[in-house]
Amino acid sequence: MGKNGLTNREPERKVGRWIFYICGFFFVSFFIAPLILAEGSVTNISGRANALDFATSDGFGSSGNSEESLLLHSHEDDTIHTHNEFAWTELDPYTGFIYAFGDLNCHNKHERSWEINGNQMPVCTRDIGIFLGLAIGGFVFSRRGYNRWTIKDTCLSIIPDNWLEKIYRGNHRTIAWIGFGMLFCVPLIVDGFTQLLTDYESNNITRPLTGGPFGMGLAILIASMYSARPVKFDTASQVELPGGAKFELQKEPEEE
């Protein structure tokens, strides 16, 4: 019998493993793709997040290769920044797919990205940290996550039960869940808003370090959303919770 009251947690293992495999594939590919390209194939590019900027040189999705983008004027220091032309449709299928994924999901700013083999990586350093965190979070959930009826209780299931006994006895689950989530999000939020509101500029060490915890929390949340399945239990009272706590479904008051 599992600690949630069910005899089988294979669905939770599968969900966690899929997150680990998919995000791990992208994380590793972010390093492999620039490594196997010819040196200097992708350098000094800068685009937009959630948009295709480098699909072609002068056709669909080529705004990053426009004259204005290649010769960008900075109003901050009154200088001209020269960017290089790049099109991922001209690459082989594997590296093209990885760089297309980065083009769509990341801003691709060269000053916020690392280089390998003289090539700019497909995503910025923040996204490198996020995807590493996603892979780690998926792995952790595959080993420790349990379906406990609700998403919040399934998220909390990765924490040892003896740490949660007082929380469940006092019915402080929601507060614990929010606090647990904030632990993963606060580093990224503080780093991002400090840049927005002050002259502070994050660097390529702090960006992945703050992105990693956020990715872990996101992976655990996604895995819990897919794993929390009340249908697996006969009744709510079947769910085993820390400290001997039990779910009780509220009955609607009878009309007089």
N, C-alpha and C positions, 0 to 999 in steps of 0.2 A: 504494500500500500504506500503510495506517495504521500508527501507531506500536505498535499491538497485534498486528499481523500479519494483520489482516483488510482487505478492500478497501472495506468499507462500514460506516459508523457511524451510519446513519440511525436505527436503533432508539434509540441513546443520545440523539440530537438530539430525537426525539419525546418521550421520557420527560422530559428536561429542560425542554422547551417546555411540556408539560402541567402540570408542577409550577409553572412560571413563570406560565402563564395562570391556573390555578385560584387560586393563592395571591395573585397580583397582583390578580385580580378582587376577592377578599375585602379585601385591603389597601386598595384604592382605594374600595371600597364602605363601609368603616368611616368614611371621611371624607364620602362623598357622602350617605349615608343621613341623618345628622343635619342636613346642610346643606339638604336639600330638604324636611325636615319643617317644619311651622310652629314658630316660635320658642317654646320652653318646653314642647314636647310630651313630652320625656323629661328629667326633672331629678331629681337627688337620690335615685336608686334604689340599692339594695344587696341582692345576693342570694347564691347559692351557686354554686360551680363544679360542673360535671357534673350539673346538675339544672335542671328547668324551674321558674322562680319567677314569671315574668311573662307566662304564656300568656293568662290571663284575669283578670278583676277578682276573681271570687269562686268560680270553678269549678275545672276541671282546671288544674294547674300554676300555682296562684295563691298559693303560700306567701309570696312576697315582698310580697303585698298584704294579708296578714293583719294584724289589729290589733297583734299582737306585733311584727311586722316593721316596720310603719309607725311604731311608737313604740318605738324600741329603747333600752333602758337600758344604759349603759356602766358596767361594774364598775371600769374603770381610773380614770376621773375622776369617777364618780358623777354623770354628766349624762345628759340625755335627748336622743336624736337623732331628729328627725322626718324620715321618708322619705316620698316621694310615691308615689301609686298610678300604675301603668302596666300596659298590656296590649298586647303586640305583635300580637295577633289583630285589633285594631281599626285597625291601620295598613293602608296599601296593600300589595299583594303583594310588591313589591320591598323596601321598607324593613322590612316585617314579617318577611320571610325573613332579612334581615341581622341584625335585632335578635333573632330566634329563635335564630339561630346563636350569637350572643353570649350569650344567656340560657343555652343548653345548655352552652357550652364555657368560659364565664368567670364569675367571681364577681360582676362588675358593681358592684364597690364604687366609689361616687362619688368618694371621696377619692383613689382610684388611677386615675381616668379623666380624660380631657380633655373639654372642652365645645366644641362648634362650633355657632354660630347659637343659643346658649342651650340646646342639647340635649346631654345626656351621650352620648358615643360608645358604640357597641354592645359594645366590649370595653375592657379596661384598657390602660394604656400598655405594660405588659410584652408583652401579646399583639400590640399594634401593632408592636413591635420584632421579635417572633418571625415574624410574617407577612411583614414586609419582608425579613427574613433568608431565609425560605423562598423568596420570589420571586427574590431575588438568587442564592441557592444553585442553584435550578433553572436560571436563565439561565447561570450559570457552567458547570454540568454540560453543558448543551446545546452549549456551545462547546468544552469541554475534556475532557469525560468519555469514557472508552473502556472497552469490555467487555474485561476481562482475566481471564476465567475465574472468579475468586473475588470476593466482595464487597469484601474488604480491598484487593485490588490494583486493583479498579475505582475505589474511593474515592481511592486514592493517585494514580490516573492523571491527576487534574487538576493535579498538581504537575509542573513541568518535569522531564523524565527525567534531565537532568544533575545535578539536586539529589538524585536518588535512587540514583545509581550505586553509591556506597559502601554504602548501606543494603542494596541487593539483593545486592551481592557478598558482604557479610557475613551475609546472610540474617536481617536485623533488621526484616523487614517488619511483623511483628505489633507490635513495640514502636513502630515508626514510626506505624502505624495508630492505636494507642491514644493515643499522644502527639498525633497530628493531631486526633483527636476531642476530647481534653481541652482543646486550645486553644480550641475553640468552646464547650465546656461550663463551663470554670472560672469565667469572669466571672459567669454566672448562679448557679452553685453557691455561690461565695463571697458574693455579694450576698444570696442567699436564706438561707443558714445563719447569716450574721452577724446578720440580723434575728431569726432563731429563737433564737440563743444569747446575744444581747446586747441592750442597749437601743437599738441602732442601728436607724433606720427609713429604708429606701430612699425615694427621691423619684421624681417623674414625669419626671426626666431620666435618672437612672441605670437605671431599670427598662427603658425601650426600648433603651438602649445595651447592656445585658447580655442582653436578649432577642434582639437582632439576630444576634450571632454564633451563639447556640444554634440559631436558625432556619436559618442557613446550613448548619451542620453536619448538622442533621436532614434538610434537603433533599438534600444530597449523599449521605447514607446511604440515604435512600429511593430516590433515583435509581439508586444502585449496586445495591440489592437487586433492582430491576426490570431492570437492564441486564446484570448479570453472568450470562452464558449460556454454559456450557461447550459446549452443543450446536452453537454456531456454529463451533466449531473441529473439525477432523478428529482431532487428537490434542493432548494437553497441551503437547507440545514445539513446537507451532505458535505458541503465544502468545509474542509479543515482549515482553520485560521490560527495564527499564533495566539498563545495565552488561553487556548480553549474557547475563543470567541466563536460565535455562530451568526450566520445571517438569519434574519427573521423578516419575512415578507409582511408588510403592513396590510391589514385588512381594511377595506373601505367600510365606514360606519353604515349600519343598516338604517334605511329610511323609516321613520315612524309612520 
